[in-house]
């Protein structure tokens, strides 16, 4: 093992697709009476998890991914529907 090289660590946990995480978080925010779009934008812009409810483990779920991964998914879905 070369300790001078950068290594990537992958946990053995479950890999939930970004799309599924976004949909679950969206549903949890709606159930709690929040505006899901505003809350998700607030989280994506600031990185502050308090924008996401802990209801149905939504906050834990969304933190499984980096914000850029969530943005990639949103852009991909949007553009695939446009093309």
Buried (B, 14 or more C-beta within 10 A) or exposed (E): EEEEEEEEEEEEEEEEEBEEBBEBBBBBBEEBEBEBEEBBEBBBEEEEBEBBBEBBEBBEBBBBBEBEEBEEBBEEEEEEEEE
